[in-house]
Amino acid sequence: MWIKSLRLISILIGLLNLLVVVLGGIVVAISFPGCRPHKVLPVIVVSFFSAVRIGTMIGLGIAQEATAKIITQNSSETQVLDAVIRQHRRVTYKAWLWWSRFAMVVTVLQILGAFYLIVNVATYVSEDAHFSTKCFVGGFPLSRAWKRKVMLSFLVTACCIAFLQCCAGSDVLRWRFYYASQDDAWKAHYQEIFDHGIREALCCMGRIEYLTVIEDDEVYSVAKLLGDLVAYRASGTGHLELLTGLALLQKHGQASKSSEHFVEAPVEHLQAALAFHKFAEAAYTGPLLDFGRNPFVFPCVWLHRQGVLTPWTRKRRPTLDGDNWLRGHAAAFINFLNLPSEVLRRGRVRQKKCEAAYFIVVLHELRTVVIAIRGTETPEDLIIDGLGRERSLTEVDLDGLINSSFIHPSVKKRVKSSFPHFGHSGIVETARDLYTQIEGYPGDESQSGGFVSSLLGVGCECEGYNLRVVGHSLGGSIAALLGIRLYGKFPNLHVYSYGPLPCVDSVVADACSDFITSIIHDNEFSTRLSVGSILRLRASAITALSENTQADTTLILRLARQFLYASKNNSIELEPEPAKSSTRSSKVRTKSKSLASMTGMTEDKTMSISRVPI
């Protein structure tokens, strides 16, 4: 079975490595006793690495076959994987990944060995251009032509094989031989790859606990979703071919235009959105915001914003959940807004699963309470972004639309009659947790009387004040869902979402348009990047590629490169569409070559990757 499943390039690489070992042995054998050992060392090193590479290919092939077999045996989506099978699959994949990485290390060593060999050749040639020396690199007299041919063949083969392996990759066997067109097998395969990759990336960011998790967690859910998106391999389409299809779509302008239109927000809402944007921006209290604004001196700027240079003011800063000893995140938020410390009443920067960082500010001069929700900045935020499966919205989630006396009866009727409604799973869970933090009770979320009510309630400090909820990207989507839930109790509420992710369906978006305003920058891709849009884009790209009968290998490479490095002048300008967190939006007209220009409108079931304002 191994012979049939071997890649042709793997067979070629194996034979060339074997040739290097044989030629190296011949060169070493004919070098003695006329040469010193250190002159033969480059040949020995290169030959040794080639032998190690052959052994690595054998071990990698065994691990790859074991990985493919365990996937094909347990790839059905209808089968619930128990803990034993799940652990066995993870161990098998981990073994294959480590073999692959070891093969990459060997490839790097072979390149260094070839470079070492060339340097020694150049050194000896420069010392004696007529080759009169008795030892020439390999250490043998050059009196016979066949010895020179052996040495030159060794040099050429050793140098070529090192760089050929960089282009060929580490895989020895063909995955398609085992998976063929099994959609479930390809999904499970890429699911495991993404699962290991995400966990190791989180470990590098200091989240070591994710490496030891066996049961299905949020990382597993994200990896499963990403694996589903790469399932086009089951149709025989490669990654470069998909990029070629995208380039063909871009070249011929085959992307579908949205049938919906923007609903322009009133001028007063746009002016208010401009005024409150600084609060959404200030919520990024980590180094990411400063890195975007000051890429060269951002450590100094961030430390200054964290109040490191003024430690004597520590006790005057408010205490936030999860803040450091210096209360630096509170200082960063206040310093960015240039406000006194007493305006910041509550907040959280420490995050766990599906938790958002937030800040609550009281502005007496404006008679306004502001809730600023941070967007994507930490690994936990990225996981929330990736939890893009649909989640059912309950009547409690839509309390502000169903039970509010300020919503028109026809709107209520439409929302109730169109149940069930769905939203972005990660955003829905995070909004529920945030509501519990600021207004509900952990034991019973249906109860009220939390922190926000203690500020805005009858007879309280901020009675009659306006409530504004703001956030950018991920924070904007969480703000929208939080605002929908709070609107029934706080009719003076208005939400300003800047570049929000798709988070609810169109019915809910239309219903909340009176008190939620989303600000979208023209064709900003993150506001339209959903599971539905990606699947439609993938299908359109594959269709465009199949309809192009002249798509040979050269054209595929050229178009894929064109898509990856296309300039703004070659972009397709389509009519953008508002994000689903609100139908009342503002569009800023700038030319863009973003993915949104090809995906069209966002569907109900959404997943997106967010951006931080820079």
Stockholm file with secondary structure:
# STOCKHOLM 1.0

chainA/1-614         MWIKSLRLISILIGLLNLLVVVLGGIVVAISFPGCRPHKVLPVIVVSFFSAVRIGTMIGLGIAQEATAKIITQNSSETQVLDAVIRQHRRVTYKAWLWWSRFAMVVTVLQILGAFYLIVNVATYVSEDAHFSTKCFVGGFPLSRAWKRKVMLSFLVTACCIAFLQCCAGSDVLRWRFYYASQDDAWKAHYQEIFDHGIREALCCMGRIEYLTVIEDDEVYSVAKLLGDLVAYRASGTGHLELLTGLALLQKHGQASKSSEHFVEAPVEHLQAALAFHKFAEAAYTGPLLDFGRNPFVFPCVWLHRQGVLTPWTRKRRPTLDGDNWLRGHAAAFINFLNLPSEVLRRGRVRQKKCEAAYFIVVLHELRTVVIAIRGTETPEDLIIDGLGRERSLTEVDLDGLINSSFIHPSVKKRVKSSFPHFGHSGIVETARDLYTQIEGYPGDESQSGGFVSSLLGVGCECEGYNLRVVGHSLGGSIAALLGIRLYGKFPNLHVYSYGPLPCVDSVVADACSDFITSIIHDNEFSTRLSVGSILRLRASAITALSENTQADTTLILRLARQFLYASKNNSIELEPEPAKSSTRSSKVRTKSKSLASMTGMTEDKTMSISRVPI
#=GR chainA/1-614 SS CHHHHBCHHHHHHHHHHHHHHHHHHHHHHHHTTTSCHHHHHHHHHHHHHHHHHHHHHHHHHHHHHHHHHHHHHSCCTTSCCCHHHHHHHHHHHHHHHHHHHHHHHHHHHHHHHHHHHHHHHHHHHHHCTTCCSSCCSSCCCCCSHHHHHHHHHHHHHHHHHHHHHHHHCSCCBCHHHHHTTCHHHHHHHHHHHHHHHHHHHHHHTTCGGGGGCCSCCHHHHHHHHHHHHTGGGGGTCCHHHHHHHHHHHHHHTCCCCCSCCCEECCHHHHHHHHHHHHHHHHTCCSHHHHHHHCTTTHHHHHHHHTTTTCGGGGGGSCCCBTCCTTCHHHHHHHHHHTCCGGGEEEEECCCCTTCCCEEEEEEGGGTEEEEEECCSCSHHHHHHHHCCSEEEECTTTTHHHHSCTTSCHHHHHHHHHTCCEEEEHHHHHHHHHHHHHHTSCSSCTTCCCCHHHHHHSTTSTTTTCEEEEEEETHHHHHHHHHHHHHTTTCTTEEEEEESCCCCBCHHHHHHTTTTEEEEECTTCGGGTCCHHHHHHHHHHHHHHHHHCTTCCHHHHHHHHHHHHTCCGGGCCCCCCCCCTTCSEEEECCCCCCCTHHHHCSCCSSCCCCCCCCC
#=GC SS_cons         CHHHHBCHHHHHHHHHHHHHHHHHHHHHHHHTTTSCHHHHHHHHHHHHHHHHHHHHHHHHHHHHHHHHHHHHHSCCTTSCCCHHHHHHHHHHHHHHHHHHHHHHHHHHHHHHHHHHHHHHHHHHHHHCTTCCSSCCSSCCCCCSHHHHHHHHHHHHHHHHHHHHHHHHCSCCBCHHHHHTTCHHHHHHHHHHHHHHHHHHHHHHTTCGGGGGCCSCCHHHHHHHHHHHHTGGGGGTCCHHHHHHHHHHHHHHTCCCCCSCCCEECCHHHHHHHHHHHHHHHHTCCSHHHHHHHCTTTHHHHHHHHTTTTCGGGGGGSCCCBTCCTTCHHHHHHHHHHTCCGGGEEEEECCCCTTCCCEEEEEEGGGTEEEEEECCSCSHHHHHHHHCCSEEEECTTTTHHHHSCTTSCHHHHHHHHHTCCEEEEHHHHHHHHHHHHHHTSCSSCTTCCCCHHHHHHSTTSTTTTCEEEEEEETHHHHHHHHHHHHHTTTCTTEEEEEESCCCCBCHHHHHHTTTTEEEEECTTCGGGTCCHHHHHHHHHHHHHHHHHCTTCCHHHHHHHHHHHHTCCGGGCCCCCCCCCTTCSEEEECCCCCCCTHHHHCSCCSSCCCCCCCCC
//
